[in-house]
């Protein structure tokens, strides 16, 4: 018997059926060892020797592996095909060897990019040795994260507040969100006007925008106020006298090429834009599709490995797609040669494939009945993107017409029509922060020739105001992290979830904003540890780790170069920076009570303005008091208070806007501004309401019964309509932790049922 080790039981079931009776497949349930959780786990004085211990919850799994190994002739380590998977295999190998349980059995490392019969059998037939370059890169990453966390976190406790922590890759990500918030707050709105004309030819109406006035080009702020806009309108109306003359017609045909197949970051971005998935949810569902789903006839892996930044596709996959395109859409939608894509990532990880269906013939509609709704939606997204990337380009006919309204005054009308849709009939890439109409919409203009006169129906001045940069969504934050080189594809989900778990940022209306504590932590790190939250420094460190994984650099010198200056800076900050330097920000304003200087301070409930002469003077006020006083309450139209019938108002509190009774404090009725999102899962306690997604006062997501306060059932984790197989409780939840990964969990504490869905990503992120 040959023993094969994988991370998860779901993957074990899928693989075992491909290998036959001579093989037994068993799961390690993720990592088996980690650093000891105390100071000195990385011995900086002795070559950064790392002290590991077995993870308590996995001791029983290691013992099960050792027991099976007694009856095996060979050991195959088949963990994931990346640095993290290599490290899991190495840790297991070291454990078994250290306990003298390996004996003289041969140990093979096998890797496959997809869980299909062909891929698994080929990998087992062609094993390799453990890659110590990959193992060392992962060890170096783990050591760096440990050294940063174990040295910066206690510093934050002393200088700001107990319980805080800092991380090597989360801190630059927090800086991004804080800097965007500073830009928004510093933004000064400006008014500007545009002039548009409504015109018609042959009973077909269209619009045109003023581009030249009085012989000068019209820029954004050329027309600054209503008075000037009215003057321009009157001048154009007089000059045009009801007609616009066609001065020039430009026609051109544009090609649009399909987007490359998904890599981890683009999958996370598109799933956020199109499906509304968080990065964690995307990776959890992708893991399920990769490990195997029973689609009739047994479990089969539906997609290739989902942690990758390579846009390559296997030759056999491309050939299968090309045959499918020809048969389904015809030869006209197939390019002459297969499309090849180049990765934008500077150091594409471990020569993987892009994320693709294991077979394009497995259409989403065919497997839909066997998938959960979220599995189907993500699989369909991956299937369509992969199919489209090997289809013909789209052809778009564009027309631009310049029309004159008197000498020196030009207006431009533009239109486009899709001549040949090509790949666009299957898939179109989503966008972040689109402010204008989608230019892929068909906008047709009437047929016009130079010299034609068209009817001028109206000239419309339009008022506009400049807008601040938008806050980051999950999609745009992942894109920014990737462009700056902060973290790697497998870490984006954990970076975002860690910032939320620490309550450094909150997600409101699918946009990130920093909390008061997050801003103070970021201010401390950017002022006193500038280099270590610098985007270029973080990216260079990632490049060096990649060089270690390729065998081009040694990992110990990398750690030495990092550690000495970092430790000196920690010691210097500990000695010379006072708590008040960090938690207080002086203002050019005197206390109205005692005349002392005022400062912005961090309190238990966030930032506020207080007197620096405290405790002799106790003057304080809310940080946003001036702003709140300037804003008149907004009346809720068509509704009155259900308790006292007084008008309802939109008010601003410490945790954002809410609806409250105008008769406060006589009536204290309040309700959330936004209607909670309904999950559709029936409440297991009252069996009458459904569980709704809500936010706590601190912005943390929870799920509670829609009939509250009649029923007070609530859970922190996302509920799914599946009964617990152990105790029969009607609703399970999806729980993700840094140490245990993602699992289906029974919310009944006395039951304790847990079914792992994927392994944790902790080591790829930080302690």
ZAFIFI-298752 format. One record per residue (C-alpha): residue number from 1; y, x, z; residue in one letter. Coordinates in steps of 0.05 Angstrom, whole numbers. Layout:
<recs>
REC  num      py      px      pz  residuo
REC  NUM       Y       X       Z        a
...
</recs>
This chain:
<recs>
REC  num      py      px      pz  residuo
REC    1       0       0       0        x
REC    2      70      24     -18        x
REC    3     127       3      30        x
REC    4     195     -15      -1        x
REC    5     257     -21      42        x
REC    6     317     -63      22        x
REC    7     376     -89      64        x
REC    8     366    -164      65        x
REC    9     306    -211      70        x
REC   10     332    -252      11        x
REC   11     329    -191     -34        x
REC   12     261    -172      -5        x
REC   13     231    -239     -27        x
REC   14     258    -232     -98        x
REC   15     235    -160    -107        x
REC   16     166    -168     -77        x
REC   17     144    -217    -131        x
REC   18     161    -166    -185        x
REC   19     121    -108    -156        x
REC   20      52    -138    -146        x
REC   21      -1    -132     -91        x
REC   22       5     -57     -83        x
REC   23      75     -63     -55        x
REC   24     103     -95       8        x
REC   25     179    -105      14        x
REC   26     214    -108      82        x
REC   27     287    -113     102        x
REC   28     327     -65     146        x
REC   29     380    -119     157        x
REC   30     437     -73     137        x
REC   31     455     -10     175        x
REC   32     405      17     226        x
REC   33     449      71     258        x
REC   34     522      80     273        x
REC   35     567     127     312        x
REC   36     563     121     388        x
REC   37     621      76     407        x
REC   38     658     125     452        x
REC   39     702     187     450        x
REC   40     667     249     423        x
REC   41     623     213     372        x
REC   42     654     260     321        x
REC   43     654     330     351        x
REC   44     717     361     321        x
REC   45     704     427     356        x
REC   46     635     436     326        x
REC   47     638     425     252        x
REC   48     651     350     259        x
REC   49     579     339     282        x
REC   50     568     264     286        x
REC   51     530     231     343        x
REC   52     491     169     320        x
REC   53     453     116     357        x
REC   54     410      59     334        x
REC   55     445      -8     328        x
REC   56     416     -51     383        x
REC   57     406    -113     342        x
REC   58     367     -73     289        x
REC   59     319     -37     336        x
REC   60     267     -92     325        x
REC   61     274     -85     249        x
REC   62     264      -9     253        x
REC   63     202     -20     295        x
REC   64     176     -71     244        x
REC   65     186     -19     189        x
REC   66     151      35     229        x
REC   67      92     -12     242        x
REC   68      85     -28     167        x
REC   69      92      45     150        x
REC   70      28      62     188        x
REC   71     -12      27     134        x
REC   72      29      54      75        x
REC   73      16     113      30        x
REC   74      88     120       5        x
REC   75     158      98      26        x
REC   76     208      72     -26        x
REC   77     281      67      -3        x
REC   78     312      13     -48        x
REC   79     379      -1     -14        x
REC   80     442     -15     -54        x
REC   81     461      33    -111        x
REC   82     525      60     -79        x
REC   83     549     107     -24        x
REC   84     537      54      30        x
REC   85     466      40       5        x
REC   86     452     115       2        x
REC   87     475     123      74        x
REC   88     430      66      98        x
REC   89     370      99      65        x
REC   90     388     167      95        x
REC   91     397     139     165        x
REC   92     330     103     161        x
REC   93     297     167     135        x
REC   94     328     208     192        x
REC   95     306     157     245        x
REC   96     234     154     221        x
REC   97     231     230     213        x
REC   98     261     241     282        x
REC   99     210     194     314        x
REC  100     154     230     276        x
REC  101     134     164     242        x
REC  102     139     189     170        x
REC  103      82     239     173        x
REC  104      69     272     105        x
REC  105      81     208      65        x
REC  106     124     218       2        x
REC  107     193     186       6        x
REC  108     226     160     -58        x
REC  109     296     134     -70        x
REC  110     300      79    -122        x
REC  111     363      45    -149        x
REC  112     373     -14    -195        x
REC  113     436     -49    -217        x
REC  114     405    -117    -223        x
REC  115     346    -152    -190        x
REC  116     305    -169    -251        x
REC  117     231    -153    -264        x
REC  118     247    -100    -317        x
REC  119     302     -65    -275        x
REC  120     261     -64    -211        x
REC  121     197     -39    -244        x
REC  122     234      15    -283        x
REC  123     268      39    -219        x
REC  124     203      44    -181        x
REC  125     170      80    -239        x
REC  126     228     131    -241        x
REC  127     248     147    -169        x
REC  128     295     203    -148        x
REC  129     312     243     -85        x
REC  130     363     222     -34        x
REC  131     433     242     -57        x
REC  132     465     283      -2        x
REC  133     531     284     -39        x
REC  134     536     208     -32        x
REC  135     512     211      40        x
REC  136     564     264      58        x
REC  137     620     224      25        x
REC  138     601     164      67        x
REC  139     596     207     130        x
REC  140     665     236     116        x
REC  141     694     166     106        x
REC  142     662     142     171        x
REC  143     688     203     209        x
REC  144     759     194     183        x
REC  145     760     120     202        x
REC  146     733     137     271        x
REC  147     783     193     283        x
REC  148     842     150     263        x
REC  149     818      89     302        x
REC  150     800     126     366        x
REC  151     865     164     368        x
REC  152     917     115     342        x
REC  153     892      53     378        x
REC  154     902      79     450        x
REC  155     971     102     428        x
REC  156     988      31     407        x
REC  157     964       5     474        x
REC  158    1012      51     511        x
REC  159    1072      45     465        x
REC  160    1068     -29     445        x
REC  161    1015     -74     476        x
REC  162     943     -69     500        x
REC  163     888     -92     453        x
REC  164     922     -68     388        x
REC  165     888     -23     338        x
REC  166     904      16     275        x
REC  167     862      36     216        x
REC  168     863      87     160        x
REC  169     864      37     102        x
REC  170     888     -26     137        x
REC  171     954       6     159        x
REC  172     979      21      88        x
REC  173     959     -50      68        x
REC  174     999     -78     127        x
REC  175    1058     -35     104        x
REC  176    1055     -69      35        x
REC  177    1060    -138      66        x
REC  178    1116    -118     114        x
REC  179    1157     -84      60        x
REC  180    1151    -146      16        x
REC  181    1176    -188      75        x
REC  182    1235    -141      85        x
REC  183    1252    -148      11        x
REC  184    1251    -224      17        x
REC  185    1296    -223      79        x
REC  186    1345    -175      47        x
REC  187    1348    -215     -17        x
REC  188    1416    -245     -35        x
REC  189    1411    -306     -80        x
REC  190    1455    -305    -143        x
REC  191    1475    -364    -186        x
REC  192    1470    -360    -262        x
REC  193    1471    -410    -320        x
REC  194    1435    -415    -386        x
REC  195    1456    -457    -445        x
REC  196    1403    -495    -483        x
REC  197    1409    -538    -545        x
REC  198    1366    -598    -563        x
REC  199    1359    -603    -639        x
REC  200    1316    -640    -690        x
REC  201    1293    -633    -762        x
REC  202    1252    -684    -800        x
REC  203    1247    -726    -737        x
REC  204    1214    -668    -699        x
REC  205    1254    -646    -638        x
REC  206    1256    -576    -607        x
REC  207    1299    -534    -561        x
REC  208    1336    -468    -570        x
REC  209    1369    -421    -520        x
REC  210    1437    -387    -528        x
REC  211    1428    -312    -541        x
REC  212    1495    -291    -570        x
REC  213    1564    -320    -554        x
REC  214    1629    -297    -587        x
REC  215    1591    -239    -619        x
REC  216    1566    -212    -552        x
REC  217    1495    -214    -526        x
REC  218    1484    -265    -470        x
REC  219    1454    -230    -408        x
REC  220    1427    -263    -345        x
REC  221    1494    -265    -309        x
REC  222    1540    -272    -369        x
REC  223    1552    -345    -351        x
REC  224    1563    -342    -276        x
REC  225    1590    -411    -256        x
REC  226    1594    -484    -275        x
REC  227    1666    -478    -300        x
REC  228    1648    -423    -349        x
REC  229    1584    -460    -370        x
REC  230    1625    -522    -386        x
REC  231    1674    -480    -427        x
REC  232    1617    -449    -467        x
REC  233    1586    -518    -480        x
REC  234    1652    -546    -506        x
REC  235    1664    -486    -551        x
REC  236    1594    -492    -581        x
REC  237    1600    -567    -592        x
REC  238    1666    -559    -628        x
REC  239    1641    -501    -671        x
REC  240    1575    -535    -689        x
REC  241    1604    -603    -704        x
REC  242    1535    -636    -697        x
REC  243    1496    -586    -739        x
REC  244    1461    -519    -728        x
REC  245    1450    -472    -786        x
REC  246    1384    -433    -793        x
REC  247    1405    -359    -800        x
REC  248    1337    -325    -796        x
REC  249    1263    -344    -791        x
REC  250    1213    -292    -766        x
REC  251    1139    -305    -773        x
REC  252    1085    -259    -747        x
REC  253    1013    -262    -726        x
REC  254     992    -234    -659        x
REC  255     922    -213    -638        x
REC  256     900    -227    -567        x
REC  257     839    -189    -542        x
REC  258     792    -212    -487        x
REC  259     795    -184    -416        x
REC  260     740    -134    -397        x
REC  261     680    -158    -357        x
REC  262     690    -165    -282        x
REC  263     693    -108    -233        x
REC  264     697    -122    -158        x
REC  265     773    -125    -154        x
REC  266     783    -169    -216        x
REC  267     727    -216    -193        x
REC  268     762    -224    -126        x
REC  269     829    -236    -161        x
REC  270     803    -287    -210        x
REC  271     762    -324    -158        x
REC  272     825    -328    -115        x
REC  273     868    -353    -173        x
REC  274     819    -401    -206        x
REC  275     772    -422    -150        x
REC  276     815    -414     -88        x
REC  277     763    -368     -57        x
REC  278     781    -316      -5        x
REC  279     757    -245     -19        x
REC  280     705    -251      36        x
REC  281     679    -316       7        x
REC  282     675    -287     -63        x
REC  283     634    -227     -39        x
REC  284     588    -270       3        x
REC  285     572    -317     -55        x
REC  286     565    -259    -104        x
REC  287     516    -226     -55        x
REC  288     473    -289     -57        x
REC  289     474    -291    -133        x
REC  290     455    -217    -136        x
REC  291     399    -220     -85        x
REC  292     365    -279    -118        x
REC  293     364    -354    -123        x
REC  294     303    -397    -138        x
REC  295     320    -430    -205        x
REC  296     250    -456    -215        x
REC  297     190    -410    -217        x
REC  298     213    -366    -159        x
REC  299     276    -328    -139        x
REC  300     313    -287    -191        x
REC  301     375    -245    -187        x
REC  302     428    -281    -228        x
REC  303     482    -226    -231        x
REC  304     484    -150    -231        x
REC  305     509    -111    -170        x
REC  306     576    -138    -147        x
REC  307     608     -75    -117        x
REC  308     631     -34    -177        x
REC  309     693     -10    -213        x
REC  310     659       4    -279        x
REC  311     671     -40    -340        x
REC  312     610     -15    -377        x
REC  313     555     -63    -400        x
REC  314     482     -43    -412        x
REC  315     465     -39    -486        x
REC  316     410     -91    -480        x
REC  317     459    -139    -446        x
REC  318     510    -131    -502        x
REC  319     456    -142    -555        x
REC  320     433    -206    -520        x
REC  321     506    -231    -516        x
REC  322     518    -217    -590        x
REC  323     456    -256    -611        x
REC  324     478    -314    -565        x
REC  325     549    -315    -594        x
REC  326     523    -317    -665        x
REC  327     474    -373    -651        x
REC  328     522    -414    -608        x
REC  329     590    -403    -642        x
REC  330     575    -372    -709        x
REC  331     586    -303    -740        x
REC  332     662    -315    -746        x
REC  333     669    -310    -670        x
REC  334     631    -244    -667        x
REC  335     668    -177    -676        x
REC  336     637    -128    -726        x
REC  337     622     -78    -670        x
REC  338     606     -88    -596        x
REC  339     669     -83    -553        x
REC  340     674     -22    -508        x
REC  341     721     -21    -449        x
REC  342     751      36    -410        x
REC  343     759      33    -335        x
REC  344     830      38    -307        x
REC  345     804      66    -241        x
REC  346     815     141    -234        x
REC  347     747     151    -202        x
REC  348     700      96    -223        x
REC  349     645      93    -171        x
REC  350     574     117    -183        x
REC  351     567      98    -256        x
REC  352     549      25    -245        x
REC  353     553     -31    -295        x
REC  354     605     -85    -294        x
REC  355     589    -151    -259        x
REC  356     551    -194    -309        x
REC  357     496    -246    -312        x
REC  358     427    -215    -314        x
REC  359     415    -258    -375        x
REC  360     468    -293    -416        x
REC  361     414    -342    -437        x
REC  362     414    -370    -366        x
REC  363     472    -418    -379        x
REC  364     510    -445    -319        x
REC  365     493    -517    -335        x
REC  366     418    -499    -338        x
REC  367     417    -469    -268        x
REC  368     469    -516    -236        x
REC  369     417    -560    -203        x
REC  370     389    -500    -164        x
REC  371     457    -473    -140        x
REC  372     505    -494     -85        x
REC  373     573    -517    -112        x
REC  374     606    -450     -94        x
REC  375     549    -410    -125        x
REC  376     554    -450    -189        x
REC  377     630    -442    -194        x
REC  378     627    -367    -184        x
REC  379     567    -358    -230        x
REC  380     602    -398    -285        x
REC  381     664    -355    -278        x
REC  382     623    -290    -285        x
REC  383     582    -319    -343        x
REC  384     643    -342    -382        x
REC  385     682    -277    -372        x
REC  386     621    -236    -394        x
REC  387     609    -278    -456        x
REC  388     682    -278    -476        x
REC  389     688    -202    -471        x
REC  390     642    -193    -531        x
REC  391     673    -247    -575        x
REC  392     725    -241    -630        x
REC  393     799    -235    -615        x
REC  394     844    -295    -619        x
REC  395     898    -302    -673        x
REC  396     964    -332    -652        x
REC  397    1018    -350    -703        x
REC  398    1087    -340    -674        x
REC  399    1154    -364    -702        x
REC  400    1224    -345    -679        x
REC  401    1284    -381    -710        x
REC  402    1357    -360    -700        x
REC  403    1407    -417    -708        x
REC  404    1482    -411    -709        x
REC  405    1534    -456    -678        x
REC  406    1596    -427    -710        x
REC  407    1611    -354    -723        x
REC  408    1584    -305    -671        x
REC  409    1544    -358    -633        x
REC  410    1468    -354    -639        x
REC  411    1412    -395    -607        x
REC  412    1338    -377    -612        x
REC  413    1279    -425    -616        x
REC  414    1209    -399    -608        x
REC  415    1141    -430    -620        x
REC  416    1069    -410    -627        x
REC  417    1004    -441    -647        x
REC  418     933    -415    -639        x
REC  419     907    -403    -709        x
REC  420     838    -379    -689        x
REC  421     817    -386    -616        x
REC  422     761    -334    -617        x
REC  423     744    -316    -544        x
REC  424     796    -365    -518        x
REC  425     749    -423    -532        x
REC  426     706    -395    -474        x
REC  427     753    -361    -424        x
REC  428     825    -344    -409        x
REC  429     847    -296    -354        x
REC  430     888    -324    -297        x
REC  431     956    -298    -274        x
REC  432     994    -282    -211        x
REC  433    1062    -313    -196        x
REC  434    1073    -344    -265        x
REC  435    1145    -371    -266        x
REC  436    1148    -399    -336        x
REC  437    1105    -444    -377        x
REC  438    1040    -412    -401        x
REC  439    1056    -380    -467        x
REC  440     986    -395    -491        x
REC  441    1005    -468    -495        x
REC  442    1015    -491    -566        x
REC  443    1090    -501    -579        x
REC  444    1102    -521    -650        x
REC  445    1168    -519    -687        x
REC  446    1185    -560    -748        x
REC  447    1183    -523    -815        x
REC  448    1250    -488    -826        x
REC  449    1279    -441    -879        x
REC  450    1341    -396    -878        x
REC  451    1402    -437    -895        x
REC  452    1375    -504    -870        x
REC  453    1420    -548    -828        x
REC  454    1388    -583    -768        x
REC  455    1415    -639    -725        x
REC  456    1446    -619    -658        x
REC  457    1428    -672    -608        x
REC  458    1458    -643    -544        x
REC  459    1479    -578    -511        x
REC  460    1455    -572    -439        x
REC  461    1482    -522    -388        x
REC  462    1426    -507    -338        x
REC  463    1440    -480    -268        x
REC  464    1392    -428    -240        x
REC  465    1387    -384    -178        x
REC  466    1352    -317    -173        x
REC  467    1289    -318    -131        x
REC  468    1263    -266     -81        x
REC  469    1198    -230     -97        x
REC  470    1139    -274     -78        x
REC  471    1096    -259     -18        x
REC  472    1028    -230     -34        x
REC  473     970    -277     -48        x
REC  474     899    -251     -39        x
REC  475     895    -239    -114        x
REC  476     961    -201    -120        x
REC  477     947    -161     -56        x
REC  478     880    -138     -82        x
REC  479     913    -119    -148        x
REC  480     966     -79    -110        x
REC  481     914     -44     -66        x
REC  482     876     -25    -129        x
REC  483     938       2    -165        x
REC  484     958      44    -104        x
REC  485     887      69     -95        x
REC  486     883      42     -24        x
REC  487     810      32      -5        x
REC  488     754      20     -56        x
REC  489     725     -44     -87        x
REC  490     676     -55     -30        x
REC  491     732     -51      23        x
REC  492     784    -100      -2        x
REC  493     752    -160      32        x
REC  494     746    -124      99        x
REC  495     818     -96      94        x
REC  496     846    -167      87        x
REC  497     801    -199     139        x
REC  498     815    -143     190        x
REC  499     891    -154     184        x
REC  500     880    -228     197        x
REC  501     831    -217     254        x
REC  502     881    -171     289        x
REC  503     935    -224     279        x
REC  504     979    -174     243        x
REC  505     987    -222     184        x
REC  506     978    -297     173        x
REC  507     960    -334     110        x
REC  508    1006    -393      98        x
REC  509    1003    -433      33        x
REC  510     957    -379       7        x
REC  511    1011    -325      18        x
REC  512    1011    -268      69        x
REC  513    1068    -257     117        x
REC  514    1069    -208     176        x
REC  515    1070    -232     248        x
REC  516    1120    -203     297        x
REC  517    1066    -158     326        x
REC  518    1046    -136     256        x
REC  519    1118    -117     240        x
REC  520    1126     -76     305        x
REC  521    1060     -40     292        x
REC  522    1081     -25     220        x
REC  523    1149       0     243        x
REC  524    1116      46     293        x
REC  525    1067      74     242        x
REC  526    1118      83     186        x
REC  527    1167     118     233        x
REC  528    1120     164     271        x
REC  529    1059     170     225        x
REC  530    1095     167     159        x
REC  531    1046     210     120        x
REC  532     986     170     143        x
REC  533    1012     103     117        x
REC  534    1039     135      54        x
REC  535    1008     104      -8        x
REC  536    1000     170     -46        x
REC  537     969     204      15        x
REC  538     918     148      23        x
REC  539     901     149     -51        x
REC  540     893     226     -51        x
REC  541     845     221       8        x
REC  542     804     169     -31        x
REC  543     803     217     -91        x
REC  544     777     273     -46        x
REC  545     722     228     -18        x
REC  546     703     212     -90        x
REC  547     701     287    -105        x
REC  548     653     296     -46        x
REC  549     608     241     -74        x
REC  550     605     279    -141        x
REC  551     589     345    -107        x
REC  552     655     376    -126        x
REC  553     682     385     -55        x
REC  554     653     398      15        x
REC  555     662     344      67        x
REC  556     674     387     129        x
REC  557     735     425     100        x
REC  558     764     357      79        x
REC  559     759     333     152        x
REC  560     788     399     178        x
REC  561     849     393     133        x
REC  562     861     322     158        x
REC  563     847     331     232        x
REC  564     891     388     256        x
REC  565     960     360     233        x
REC  566     939     289     252        x
REC  567     919     309     323        x
REC  568     984     349     332        x
REC  569    1024     288     312        x
REC  570     986     242     359        x
REC  571     997     289     418        x
REC  572    1071     297     401        x
REC  573    1082     222     396        x
REC  574    1045     211     461        x
REC  575    1091     260     496        x
REC  576    1159     247     465        x
REC  577    1163     174     443        x
REC  578    1182     122     495        x
REC  579    1156      50     494        x
REC  580    1228      24     486        x
REC  581    1236      67     423        x
REC  582    1181      26     391        x
REC  583    1188     -44     418        x
REC  584    1264     -49     417        x
REC  585    1312     -48     358        x
REC  586    1386     -41     378        x
REC  587    1438     -89     349        x
REC  588    1512     -80     337        x
REC  589    1526    -138     383        x
REC  590    1545    -144     457        x
REC  591    1514    -190     508        x
REC  592    1559    -252     518        x
REC  593    1537    -254     591        x
REC  594    1549    -182     616        x
REC  595    1578    -144     556        x
REC  596    1518     -96     550        x
REC  597    1485     -79     483        x
REC  598    1435    -129     454        x
REC  599    1369    -110     421        x
REC  600    1311    -143     385        x
REC  601    1252    -138     432        x
REC  602    1178    -155     429        x
REC  603    1154    -205     481        x
REC  604    1090    -242     495        x
REC  605    1107    -296     444        x
REC  606    1138    -252     390        x
REC  607    1205    -220     377        x
REC  608    1269    -244     409        x
REC  609    1340    -220     423        x
REC  610    1352    -196     495        x
REC  611    1401    -156     536        x
REC  612    1385     -82     546        x
REC  613    1411     -88     618        x
REC  614    1350    -128     639        x
REC  615    1330    -141     696        x
REC  616    1404    -139     719        x
REC  617    1421    -187     662        x
REC  618    1371    -239     638        x
REC  619    1406    -262     574        x
REC  620    1358    -278     516        x
REC  621    1359    -320     453        x
REC  622    1311    -336     396        x
REC  623    1313    -286     339        x
REC  624    1324    -342     289        x
REC  625    1372    -383     332        x
REC  626    1432    -374     285        x
REC  627    1390    -394     225        x
REC  628    1359    -453     260        x
REC  629    1428    -478     282        x
REC  630    1454    -473     211        x
REC  631    1398    -515     183        x
REC  632    1407    -591     193        x
REC  633    1340    -627     205        x
REC  634    1311    -658     143        x
REC  635    1294    -732     149        x
REC  636    1224    -753     126        x
REC  637    1237    -807      75        x
REC  638    1200    -874      81        x
REC  639    1167    -859     148        x
REC  640    1183    -872     221        x
REC  641    1151    -847     286        x
REC  642    1085    -883     298        x
REC  643    1099    -882     374        x
REC  644    1172    -904     380        x
REC  645    1194    -923     309        x
REC  646    1251    -871     308        x
REC  647    1262    -831     243        x
REC  648    1217    -770     233        x
REC  649    1247    -702     219        x
REC  650    1222    -636     190        x
REC  651    1235    -586     245        x
REC  652    1226    -511     252        x
REC  653    1188    -483     311        x
REC  654    1161    -415     332        x
REC  655    1101    -424     287        x
REC  656    1137    -451     226        x
REC  657    1157    -521     202        x
REC  658    1127    -586     229        x
REC  659    1143    -660     231        x
REC  660    1171    -686     296        x
REC  661    1205    -747     325        x
REC  662    1282    -748     322        x
REC  663    1282    -781     391        x
REC  664    1256    -717     424        x
REC  665    1253    -704     484        x
REC  666    1244    -779     499        x
REC  667    1188    -781     448        x
REC  668    1145    -719     437        x
REC  669    1106    -741     376        x
REC  670    1091    -683     328        x
REC  671    1045    -674     268        x
REC  672    1031    -618     217        x
REC  673    1076    -614     156        x
REC  674    1018    -605     109        x
REC  675     958    -652     102        x
REC  676     896    -614     125        x
REC  677     845    -595      72        x
REC  678     782    -638      78        x
REC  679     716    -601      73        x
REC  680     676    -665      62        x
REC  681     627    -645     116        x
REC  682     612    -703     163        x
REC  683     629    -690     236        x
REC  684     562    -677     272        x
REC  685     589    -703     338        x
REC  686     617    -772     321        x
REC  687     586    -781     251        x
REC  688     649    -820     231        x
REC  689     702    -769     212        x
REC  690     699    -708     167        x
REC  691     715    -636     186        x
REC  692     784    -614     163        x
REC  693     812    -544     153        x
REC  694     871    -533     200        x
REC  695     913    -478     229        x
REC  696     923    -460     302        x
REC  697     993    -446     328        x
REC  698     982    -373     315        x
REC  699     961    -385     243        x
REC  700     886    -377     254        x
REC  701     841    -423     213        x
REC  702     795    -473     248        x
REC  703     757    -536     229        x
REC  704     762    -601     269        x
REC  705     745    -675     263        x
REC  706     792    -719     223        x
REC  707     789    -773     278        x
REC  708     821    -727     331        x
REC  709     839    -743     387        x
REC  710     783    -796     388        x
REC  711     733    -740     372        x
REC  712     749    -669     395        x
REC  713     695    -631     356        x
REC  714     721    -564     329        x
REC  715     693    -498     304        x
REC  716     726    -432     283        x
REC  717     679    -418     224        x
REC  718     672    -452     157        x
REC  719     623    -511     164        x
REC  720     568    -526     113        x
REC  721     529    -591     108        x
REC  722     461    -560     126        x
REC  723     421    -578     189        x
REC  724     399    -521     235        x
REC  725     325    -507     221        x
REC  726     315    -490     294        x
REC  727     350    -545     334        x
REC  728     367    -595     280        x
REC  729     443    -595     293        x
REC  730     473    -629     232        x
REC  731     523    -574     212        x
REC  732     515    -499     204        x
REC  733     574    -451     196        x
REC  734     587    -388     156        x
REC  735     606    -332     203        x
REC  736     628    -262     182        x
REC  737     636    -205     232        x
REC  738     650    -131     223        x
REC  739     585    -111     257        x
REC  740     536    -165     236        x
REC  741     559    -182     166        x
REC  742     557    -254     139        x
REC  743     507    -304     163        x
REC  744     492    -378     169        x
REC  745     499    -393     243        x
REC  746     484    -453     287        x
REC  747     549    -468     325        x
REC  748     508    -492     385        x
REC  749     510    -432     433        x
REC  750     446    -453     469        x
REC  751     409    -451     402        x
REC  752     432    -383     374        x
REC  753     400    -390     305        x
REC  754     426    -339     255        x
REC  755     405    -328     182        x
REC  756     436    -265     152        x
REC  757     467    -272      82        x
REC  758     491    -201      73        x
REC  759     498    -136     111        x
REC  760     563    -115     144        x
REC  761     614     -73     107        x
REC  762     640     -39     171        x
REC  763     623      32     153        x
REC  764     656      26      86        x
REC  765     719       3     122        x
REC  766     729      29     193        x
REC  767     710      20     266        x
</recs>
